[in-house]
Amino acid sequence: MILTRVSRMALVVTLAAALALGAAACTRSAQSPPPSQADQRAANEAAASWQARHEVDYRRDWVSIAALHNLKPGVNTAGSASTSDIVLPASVPPTLGRFIMDGQHVRFEPAPGAVVIHGNVPVVAPVDLRDDRETAEEDELIIGDVRLVIHVSGERRSLRVRDPNGPLAKGFVGFSWFRVDPNYRVIGRLIRDPQPQMLKVVNTYGDVDEYKSEGVVEFTIEGQTVRLRPFTTRPNRFYFVFRDASSGHETYGTARFLYSDLREDGTTLLDFNEAYNPPCAFNPNTTCPIPVRENRLPVKILAGEKAYPVHVLPPRGRL
């Protein structure tokens, strides 16, 4: 083939560019593994670490829940005696004391001789108890291994009982996770509402709780562009309660939970490898929000925690 001077120059330039790109590719390959391998390794390490912490926290705070006793206005006697208004685990004294509910306020009065710890000191006089919405750290009464806290669900106030030696804790069958898949780590962008709103959300006990929401997060997953509405638990912290096409099959039917942080540029990283079951998946004494209509995705998200193998209903079938 006969080349003109111009075509020979063009060929030289093309070959030089190709060689340069090839050399750059070889340099990148020598310096670091392909991005997909790096992403897979990072996702595996991050998810494994997160899941390990989650399992420890959940065993302590949610697996150990032994009962949820509604408080009636006025006096509620408590102790392990069967004649108590609130019957507590056998390790608690027969007569522990009284919980007195006046409107939205609850006061505990210890029985003579009962050893109860509150704020690291023995309770020797009546003490007002904050509920679990008023404080980030629960205002607990401690009797040996048993912990008591005031829980709010809608307008209802209850006494939540934690007992790591109770039958529910002993019968817990553990956690099961999908294999970590970096394809389920996606970047979403917040689409803000004109102004923040307070949403009324029904929970698994039929009570109505309120959550703050500032907008929806849009992202692409499994080839589809979808949106989820998060609740804002504190500035720039998102709490997602969602269902997807796997719910009721591979994953828990009611919902799964996921947290993420809002970045300064308005984006947020959703790592569905960290999606987990609410405590109502395995403990009947917990109150969990049901996903709002916007948070029911048409795609299957086979990442995060799998369905708990035992079907659990709240007491008296109130789901």
C-alpha positions in Angstrom: 0.0 0.0 0.0 1.4 3.4 -1.0 1.0 6.1 1.8 1.1 9.8 1.2 3.3 12.0 3.5 0.1 13.2 5.3 -1.2 9.7 5.9 2.2 8.5 7.1 2.2 11.3 9.7 -1.3 10.4 10.8 -0.4 6.8 11.2 2.7 7.7 13.3 0.5 9.9 15.5 -2.1 7.1 15.9 0.5 4.5 16.8 2.2 6.8 19.3 -1.2 7.5 21.0 -2.0 3.8 21.1 1.4 3.0 22.6 1.0 5.8 25.2 -2.4 4.5 26.3 -1.1 1.0 26.5 1.8 2.1 28.6 -0.5 4.0 30.9 -2.8 1.0 31.3 0.2 -1.2 32.1 1.4 1.3 34.7 -2.1 1.4 36.4 -2.3 -2.3 36.3 1.1 -2.7 38.0 0.3 -0.1 40.6 -3.1 -1.3 41.8 -5.7 -4.0 41.1 -8.6 -3.3 38.8 -11.2 -1.0 40.4 -13.8 -3.8 40.6 -11.4 -6.0 42.7 -10.6 -3.0 44.9 -14.2 -2.2 45.4 -15.1 -5.8 46.2 -12.3 -6.0 48.8 -13.3 -2.7 50.4 -16.9 -3.7 50.5 -16.2 -7.1 52.0 -14.0 -5.6 54.7 -16.4 -2.8 55.5 -19.5 -5.0 55.5 -17.8 -7.7 57.6 -16.7 -5.2 60.2 -20.2 -3.5 60.3 -22.0 -6.8 60.5 -19.9 -8.0 63.4 -20.6 -4.8 65.4 -24.3 -5.0 64.5 -24.6 -8.5 65.8 -22.9 -7.6 69.1 -25.2 -4.6 69.6 -28.3 -6.4 68.6 -27.7 -9.3 70.9 -27.3 -6.9 73.8 -30.1 -4.4 73.1 -32.8 -6.3 71.1 -32.3 -10.1 71.4 -32.4 -9.6 75.2 -35.9 -8.0 75.2 -38.0 -10.3 77.3 -41.3 -8.4 77.6 -43.2 -5.2 77.0 -45.8 -4.3 79.7 -48.3 -1.6 79.1 -48.5 0.9 81.9 -51.9 2.0 83.1 -52.6 5.4 84.6 -51.8 5.5 88.3 -50.1 2.7 90.2 -48.5 -0.3 88.6 -46.9 -2.8 91.0 -43.9 -4.7 89.8 -42.0 -7.8 90.8 -41.6 -11.5 90.2 -44.6 -12.4 92.3 -47.6 -13.5 90.2 -49.8 -11.1 92.0 -47.9 -8.1 90.6 -49.5 -5.9 87.9 -46.2 -6.3 86.0 -44.7 -9.8 86.4 -41.0 -9.6 86.0 -38.4 -12.4 85.5 -37.8 -14.8 88.4 -34.4 -13.3 89.2 -36.1 -10.1 90.3 -37.4 -9.8 93.9 -41.0 -10.8 94.4 -41.8 -7.1 95.2 -39.6 -4.6 93.3 -41.6 -1.5 93.7 -44.2 0.6 91.9 -44.3 2.5 88.6 -46.7 5.4 88.8 -47.8 7.0 85.6 -49.2 10.5 85.6 -50.0 11.7 82.1 -46.8 11.4 80.2 -44.6 11.1 83.3 -43.5 7.9 85.0 -42.0 7.7 88.5 -40.5 4.6 90.1 -40.8 4.0 93.9 -38.6 1.1 95.2 -39.9 -1.4 97.7 -38.1 -1.5 101.0 -35.0 -3.7 100.7 -35.1 -3.9 96.9 -31.7 -3.5 95.3 -32.2 -1.3 92.2 -29.5 0.6 90.3 -30.2 3.8 88.4 -27.4 6.0 87.0 -24.8 3.8 88.7 -26.2 4.5 92.2 -28.7 2.5 94.3 -32.3 3.8 94.2 -33.3 4.7 97.8 -36.1 7.2 97.0 -38.7 7.8 94.2 -37.1 8.6 90.9 -38.6 10.1 87.7 -37.8 8.1 84.6 -37.3 9.6 81.1 -38.7 7.5 78.3 -36.6 6.3 75.3 -37.6 9.2 73.1 -36.4 11.8 75.5 -32.7 10.7 75.7 -30.2 9.1 73.4 -29.1 6.8 76.2 -31.9 4.9 77.8 -32.8 5.8 81.4 -32.5 2.3 82.8 -33.3 0.6 86.1 -30.9 -2.4 86.7 -31.7 -5.4 88.8 -28.8 -7.9 88.5 -28.9 -8.9 84.8 -32.3 -7.5 84.2 -32.8 -4.0 82.7 -36.0 -1.9 82.7 -36.7 1.2 80.6 -39.8 3.2 79.7 -40.7 2.7 76.1 -43.1 4.9 74.0 -45.2 3.7 71.1 -47.6 6.2 69.8 -49.6 7.4 72.8 -48.7 4.2 74.7 -46.1 4.0 77.5 -44.8 0.6 78.4 -42.1 -1.0 80.6 -39.6 -2.7 78.4 -37.8 -5.6 80.1 -34.4 -6.9 79.0 -33.3 -10.3 80.3 -30.2 -11.9 78.6 -31.1 -15.2 80.4 -34.7 -15.3 79.3 -36.3 -17.8 76.9 -36.4 -15.4 74.0 -32.7 -14.6 74.3 -31.7 -18.2 74.8 -33.9 -19.3 71.8 -32.5 -16.7 69.3 -31.2 -18.6 66.3 -28.7 -15.9 65.1 -28.1 -13.8 62.0 -27.8 -14.8 58.3 -26.4 -12.5 55.6 -26.2 -12.5 51.8 -22.7 -12.6 50.4 -21.4 -9.0 50.1 -22.0 -7.6 46.6 -20.5 -4.2 45.7 -23.2 -3.8 43.0 -25.6 -3.1 45.9 -23.5 -0.1 47.1 -25.0 2.9 45.2 -24.8 6.7 45.3 -28.1 8.4 45.8 -29.0 12.1 45.6 -31.4 13.9 47.9 -34.3 15.6 46.3 -35.5 18.0 49.0 -39.1 18.7 49.9 -40.1 22.4 49.8 -39.8 22.2 53.6 -39.2 19.4 56.1 -42.3 17.5 57.2 -43.4 15.3 60.1 -44.8 12.0 58.9 -47.3 9.9 60.8 -46.1 6.2 60.5 -47.9 3.1 61.7 -45.8 0.6 63.6 -46.3 -3.2 64.0 -48.4 -2.7 67.2 -50.8 -0.5 65.3 -49.6 2.7 67.1 -48.8 5.8 65.1 -45.3 7.4 65.6 -43.9 10.6 64.0 -40.7 10.9 62.0 -39.1 13.9 60.4 -38.4 13.7 56.7 -36.7 16.2 54.4 -37.2 14.6 50.9 -36.5 11.5 48.9 -33.2 9.9 47.8 -33.0 8.9 44.1 -30.6 6.2 42.9 -30.2 3.5 40.3 -30.1 -0.2 41.3 -30.6 -3.3 39.2 -30.9 -1.1 36.1 -33.9 0.9 37.5 -34.0 4.4 38.9 -36.0 4.4 42.1 -36.6 6.6 45.1 -36.7 6.0 48.9 -37.9 8.5 51.6 -35.6 8.5 54.6 -36.4 9.7 58.1 -33.9 12.2 59.5 -32.8 11.0 62.9 -30.3 13.8 63.4 -28.7 16.4 61.1 -27.4 14.7 57.9 -28.3 11.2 59.2 -30.8 9.2 57.2 -32.8 6.2 58.4 -34.5 4.1 55.7 -37.4 1.7 56.4 -38.1 -0.1 53.2 -39.5 -3.2 51.4 -38.4 -4.6 48.1 -39.4 -7.5 45.8 -37.5 -10.0 48.0 -39.6 -9.0 51.1 -41.6 -12.0 52.4 -39.4 -14.4 50.4 -35.6 -14.2 50.7 -35.9 -11.3 53.3 -38.1 -10.3 56.2 -41.6 -9.5 55.0 -42.4 -6.4 57.0 -39.3 -4.3 56.3 -35.6 -3.9 56.6 -33.6 -0.9 58.0 -30.6 1.0 56.6 -28.7 4.1 57.7 -26.6 6.5 55.6 -25.1 9.9 56.0 -25.8 13.0 53.8 -22.7 14.5 52.2 -22.1 18.2 51.6 -22.8 17.8 47.9 -26.3 16.4 48.5 -25.4 12.8 47.8 -25.4 9.8 50.1 -23.9 6.3 49.9 -26.5 3.5 50.3 -24.7 0.2 51.1 -27.5 -2.4 51.0 -25.0 -4.9 52.3 -25.7 -3.2 55.6 -29.5 -3.5 55.3 -30.7 -5.4 58.4 -33.8 -6.9 60.0 -35.8 -4.8 62.5 -36.0 -6.5 65.9 -39.7 -7.4 65.3 -38.4 -10.0 62.8 -37.3 -12.2 65.8 -38.7 -10.6 69.0 -42.5 -10.1 69.6 -42.0 -7.4 72.2 -40.7 -4.7 69.8 -42.5 -1.9 67.9 -41.2 -1.3 64.4 -42.3 1.2 61.8 -44.0 -0.1 58.7 -42.6 1.3 55.4 -44.5 4.3 53.9 -45.9 3.7 50.5 -43.0 5.4 48.7 -40.6 2.9 50.3 -41.8 -0.3 48.6 -39.3 -1.0 45.8 -40.2 -3.0 42.7 -36.6 -4.6 42.5 -35.1 -7.4 44.4 -32.3 -6.4 46.7 -30.5 -9.6 47.6 -28.0 -8.0 50.0 -27.8 -7.5 53.7 -29.6 -9.7 56.2 -31.8 -12.6 55.1 -35.1 -13.5 56.5 -35.2 -14.8 60.1 -36.1 -18.6 59.8 -38.8 -18.4 62.5 -42.1 -16.4 61.9 -42.7 -14.2 64.8 -45.9 -12.2 65.7 -46.4 -9.6 68.4 -48.3 -10.6 71.4 -52.0 -11.2 70.8 -51.4 -11.1 67.0 -51.3 -7.4 66.8 -49.2 -7.2 63.6 
